[in-house]
Amino acid sequence: MTTVHEPSTTIAATDAVRITPVAGYIGADVAGVDLRAELTDREVEQITAALHKYKVLFFRDQHIGHAEQIAFSRRFGAVTPSHPYDDDAPTDFPEILAVDSRLYEKRFGVKKFSYTNFWHTDVSPLINPPAASILRAEIAPEQGGDTGWTNLVAAYENLPAALREFVDGLRAEHRFGGSRPVWNADSDYAKKVAAAPLVTEHPVVRVHPVTGERALFVNPGFTTRIVGLSPGQSDAVLKLLFDEVANPAYTVRFRWAKGSIAFWDNRATAHLAPSDLDHLDVTRVLYRTTLEGDIPVGVDGTPSTSVSGAQFTGA
């Protein structure tokens, strides 16, 4: 029987690190740390515990560069290259993915401010999706451009018991580009993806390797079908689950400013890039690092299986 977690209303305060929850089911502000300096082991322990509890953490006024972001990230795991399909990473910092509105039109052939405007879990078509992501704002528009996150553990735990039992045994295909690619068909990016596709069958419910929590591991950005169901059945089940993932009750929204950082558990969240900027003449630049992930495991103990694509590892 799955225990439904009650939302926390407490504020954790230990040593200098201060953790303040910001929404009912997800998200916390972190204060009392300076990311220009190396974190102590105690700070790493506190931030890690908060990440597992609140799923996404927000740091403000942290004016650091690529090297400091990578050093911070490495305190929590192996840092991967920027992205399986990225060839725009800074030469000296191959771990940095530029979420840069100035680059997306060149890359995808259409004006964009992020990879996708659908709820998604970072690179879930990998056999080992990133364990966590760290995103730092360099240029944030004064108007719009917020990012949202949703708690996939809460989405699962608040399903009716009979529906939880049903989805516990399902597996789903995750495909990079999915059924709604966000690039022009004749773009270089489309050719790159076609030459080296990423496709994996993941459990619909994954067990978190640290907390043991069960999370609803599907997202409209990458999940294309439920394995073993007819197309109509698959679409109906996925619509139901996608609606649950997008339930505003499980979400938090973050307003970016220069020096803001978000650090999220990619095994227990999905996030939503902004869709309110396309009509504005603004620039938005953020930089992302990702931590090497494990292979998801379902409720029955069966791991994900790769259809196409190798593990994505860091150093």
Legacy VTK file of the C-alpha trace (Angstrom):
# vtk DataFile Version 3.0
C-alpha trace
ASCII
DATASET POLYDATA
POINTS 315 float
0.000 0.000 0.000
1.465 3.339 -1.028
1.583 6.053 1.604
0.356 9.421 0.405
2.715 12.105 1.684
1.147 15.138 3.285
2.475 18.473 2.024
5.090 19.981 4.328
4.576 23.405 5.873
7.747 23.425 7.954
10.926 25.388 7.417
14.144 23.430 7.896
17.060 25.334 9.414
20.362 23.626 10.134
23.705 25.351 10.594
24.033 28.114 7.974
21.940 26.406 5.282
18.304 27.504 5.346
15.653 25.546 3.427
12.258 27.204 2.974
9.439 25.306 1.201
7.626 27.398 -1.396
4.663 25.295 -2.601
2.414 22.622 -1.192
3.976 19.588 -2.852
7.247 20.737 -4.398
10.036 23.283 -4.284
12.170 25.037 -1.689
14.385 28.110 -1.525
17.947 27.589 -0.323
19.817 30.366 1.460
22.972 30.581 3.542
25.385 29.170 0.953
27.809 30.881 -1.425
28.371 28.828 -4.572
31.542 30.765 -5.419
33.207 28.664 -2.704
33.476 24.882 -2.459
30.656 23.372 -0.457
31.443 21.589 2.789
30.466 17.948 3.195
27.784 19.053 5.651
26.315 21.498 3.133
26.280 18.809 0.440
24.469 16.477 2.842
21.862 19.104 3.704
21.238 20.142 0.109
20.979 16.507 -1.005
18.423 15.739 1.699
16.409 18.820 0.742
16.531 17.854 -2.951
15.106 14.422 -2.221
12.367 15.906 -0.060
11.349 18.951 -2.109
12.366 17.708 -5.610
13.538 21.137 -6.868
15.660 23.720 -5.052
16.047 27.407 -5.869
19.175 29.474 -5.194
19.211 33.246 -5.753
21.921 35.856 -6.268
24.595 33.259 -7.061
26.761 35.107 -9.573
29.015 32.308 -10.769
30.452 31.171 -14.093
30.713 27.884 -15.961
33.627 26.561 -13.891
31.870 27.204 -10.583
28.641 25.662 -11.841
30.465 22.515 -12.907
32.343 22.352 -9.589
29.062 22.719 -7.672
27.436 20.011 -9.792
30.308 17.578 -9.213
29.696 17.662 -5.471
26.481 15.747 -6.146
27.556 13.235 -8.812
29.334 12.657 -12.091
28.675 15.486 -14.558
27.808 14.370 -18.089
28.615 16.091 -21.370
26.086 18.806 -22.160
23.600 16.724 -24.175
23.653 13.712 -26.529
22.929 15.955 -29.527
24.656 19.194 -28.526
27.542 20.538 -30.568
27.375 24.141 -29.289
28.888 23.576 -25.835
31.679 26.014 -24.915
35.024 24.537 -25.975
36.549 24.737 -22.504
33.351 23.559 -20.779
31.830 20.600 -22.666
29.526 19.937 -19.702
27.599 23.188 -20.278
24.370 23.187 -22.297
23.347 26.655 -23.438
19.585 27.207 -23.187
19.959 30.270 -25.363
17.185 31.775 -27.456
19.835 33.080 -29.854
20.997 29.538 -30.633
17.663 27.733 -30.911
16.595 29.305 -34.197
19.919 28.272 -35.722
19.654 24.757 -34.256
15.991 23.950 -34.896
15.112 26.240 -37.789
12.309 27.918 -35.794
12.214 30.671 -33.174
12.291 29.090 -29.709
13.227 29.879 -26.135
13.709 26.275 -24.997
13.916 22.771 -26.433
10.247 21.964 -25.867
7.189 23.685 -24.423
5.642 20.426 -23.256
6.066 18.980 -19.769
9.150 16.774 -19.923
11.801 15.011 -17.874
15.271 15.783 -19.193
16.380 13.351 -21.921
14.115 10.567 -20.666
14.658 8.592 -23.932
18.127 7.708 -22.632
18.457 4.299 -20.982
19.846 6.228 -17.987
18.202 9.664 -17.938
20.061 12.296 -15.895
19.696 11.950 -12.146
19.496 15.707 -11.694
19.846 18.965 -13.587
21.247 22.342 -12.540
20.134 25.424 -14.487
21.669 28.890 -14.036
20.258 32.146 -15.407
22.622 34.535 -17.172
20.125 36.687 -19.076
16.527 36.676 -17.860
13.798 38.748 -19.504
12.116 41.327 -17.308
8.753 40.053 -18.499
7.777 36.382 -18.700
10.034 33.364 -19.110
9.149 31.450 -15.934
9.792 27.691 -15.629
7.441 25.266 -13.868
8.116 21.918 -12.184
5.746 19.151 -11.143
6.156 16.456 -8.495
5.818 13.043 -10.171
5.754 11.275 -6.801
2.707 13.284 -5.727
1.097 12.668 -9.123
1.444 8.925 -8.563
0.528 8.843 -4.879
-2.705 10.755 -5.376
-4.036 8.378 -8.018
-6.842 6.067 -6.833
-5.489 2.783 -5.473
-6.943 0.732 -8.338
-5.307 2.992 -10.913
-1.955 2.870 -9.105
-2.118 -0.921 -9.212
-2.875 -0.830 -12.947
-0.050 1.537 -13.923
2.464 -0.250 -11.671
2.717 -2.993 -14.275
2.909 -0.861 -17.428
5.888 0.121 -19.545
6.115 3.001 -22.000
8.252 4.013 -24.939
10.226 7.267 -24.659
11.515 8.589 -27.968
13.608 11.708 -28.601
11.493 13.883 -30.877
8.447 11.828 -29.984
5.341 12.203 -32.097
5.663 16.002 -32.157
9.225 17.048 -33.011
10.088 20.656 -32.214
12.438 21.203 -35.158
12.019 21.596 -38.898
12.241 18.273 -40.730
15.071 19.492 -42.963
17.166 21.023 -40.158
20.608 19.717 -39.264
19.221 18.792 -35.841
16.572 16.552 -37.397
19.249 14.785 -39.415
21.390 14.321 -36.321
18.533 12.749 -34.359
17.569 10.489 -37.276
21.154 9.254 -37.557
21.408 8.320 -33.863
17.909 7.887 -32.404
17.314 7.610 -28.665
14.481 5.220 -27.770
13.950 3.403 -24.460
11.164 1.415 -22.830
10.825 2.603 -19.229
8.471 1.494 -16.453
5.491 3.837 -16.208
6.145 3.881 -12.466
9.793 4.028 -11.420
11.122 3.438 -7.931
13.452 6.188 -6.762
16.860 4.612 -6.062
17.459 6.724 -2.934
14.090 7.438 -1.316
12.228 4.331 -2.479
9.298 6.534 -3.531
7.265 5.592 -6.577
7.033 8.250 -9.303
4.819 8.455 -12.375
7.556 8.326 -15.014
5.807 9.533 -18.168
5.821 12.931 -19.833
4.205 14.426 -22.959
7.542 15.720 -24.223
9.027 12.275 -24.837
6.599 9.433 -23.972
5.007 8.153 -27.179
3.045 5.016 -26.293
2.207 2.418 -23.673
3.790 -0.890 -24.650
1.310 -3.701 -25.327
-1.787 -1.532 -25.728
-3.572 -0.630 -28.935
-2.950 2.927 -30.197
-6.362 4.053 -28.978
-5.919 2.469 -25.564
-2.409 3.868 -25.262
-3.538 7.389 -26.154
-6.357 7.242 -23.611
-4.111 6.030 -20.786
-1.388 8.548 -21.599
-3.881 11.425 -21.716
-5.109 10.478 -18.262
-1.558 10.294 -16.888
-0.382 13.464 -18.641
-3.347 15.339 -17.157
-2.317 14.100 -13.717
1.318 15.133 -14.260
0.148 18.633 -15.229
-2.215 19.019 -12.258
-1.455 22.514 -10.888
-1.678 21.181 -7.335
1.653 19.365 -7.760
3.528 22.242 -9.396
5.734 25.199 -8.566
6.689 28.118 -10.814
10.005 29.982 -10.688
10.727 33.558 -11.708
14.233 33.847 -13.118
16.736 36.641 -12.537
20.433 36.866 -13.300
22.217 34.658 -10.751
19.217 32.399 -10.105
19.834 28.639 -10.046
17.380 25.737 -10.041
18.532 22.251 -9.032
16.018 19.458 -9.576
15.717 15.706 -9.149
15.131 14.454 -12.683
13.955 11.082 -11.332
10.956 12.581 -9.552
9.976 15.663 -11.576
8.992 16.974 -14.972
9.314 20.620 -15.935
7.719 23.088 -18.328
9.624 25.729 -20.266
7.982 29.102 -20.964
5.590 29.611 -23.860
4.868 33.297 -23.269
7.882 34.850 -25.015
7.510 34.080 -28.717
5.764 37.374 -29.451
8.328 39.434 -27.487
11.662 40.801 -28.656
13.695 39.485 -25.730
16.733 37.317 -25.084
16.806 34.478 -22.535
20.047 32.666 -21.715
20.468 29.928 -19.123
23.190 27.308 -18.685
22.537 23.701 -17.684
24.623 20.894 -16.273
23.345 17.357 -15.707
24.338 14.522 -13.391
24.755 10.977 -14.646
21.678 8.890 -13.946
20.901 5.288 -13.134
18.783 2.902 -15.201
15.161 3.205 -13.965
13.634 0.213 -12.225
9.933 -0.536 -12.003
7.799 -1.686 -9.104
8.429 -5.320 -10.069
12.198 -4.778 -10.077
12.526 -4.894 -13.872
14.868 -2.249 -15.302
14.335 -0.166 -18.407
15.457 -1.576 -21.751
17.159 0.365 -24.539
15.703 0.144 -28.037
18.275 2.526 -29.503
21.091 4.479 -27.863
23.823 3.821 -25.315
24.218 4.945 -21.711
25.165 8.582 -21.273
27.951 8.862 -18.740
30.065 11.513 -17.088
33.502 11.764 -15.567
LINES 1 316
315 0 1 2 3 4 5 6 7 8 9 10 11 12 13 14 15 16 17 18 19 20 21 22 23 24 25 26 27 28 29 30 31 32 33 34 35 36 37 38 39 40 41 42 43 44 45 46 47 48 49 50 51 52 53 54 55 56 57 58 59 60 61 62 63 64 65 66 67 68 69 70 71 72 73 74 75 76 77 78 79 80 81 82 83 84 85 86 87 88 89 90 91 92 93 94 95 96 97 98 99 100 101 102 103 104 105 106 107 108 109 110 111 112 113 114 115 116 117 118 119 120 121 122 123 124 125 126 127 128 129 130 131 132 133 134 135 136 137 138 139 140 141 142 143 144 145 146 147 148 149 150 151 152 153 154 155 156 157 158 159 160 161 162 163 164 165 166 167 168 169 170 171 172 173 174 175 176 177 178 179 180 181 182 183 184 185 186 187 188 189 190 191 192 193 194 195 196 197 198 199 200 201 202 203 204 205 206 207 208 209 210 211 212 213 214 215 216 217 218 219 220 221 222 223 224 225 226 227 228 229 230 231 232 233 234 235 236 237 238 239 240 241 242 243 244 245 246 247 248 249 250 251 252 253 254 255 256 257 258 259 260 261 262 263 264 265 266 267 268 269 270 271 272 273 274 275 276 277 278 279 280 281 282 283 284 285 286 287 288 289 290 291 292 293 294 295 296 297 298 299 300 301 302 303 304 305 306 307 308 309 310 311 312 313 314
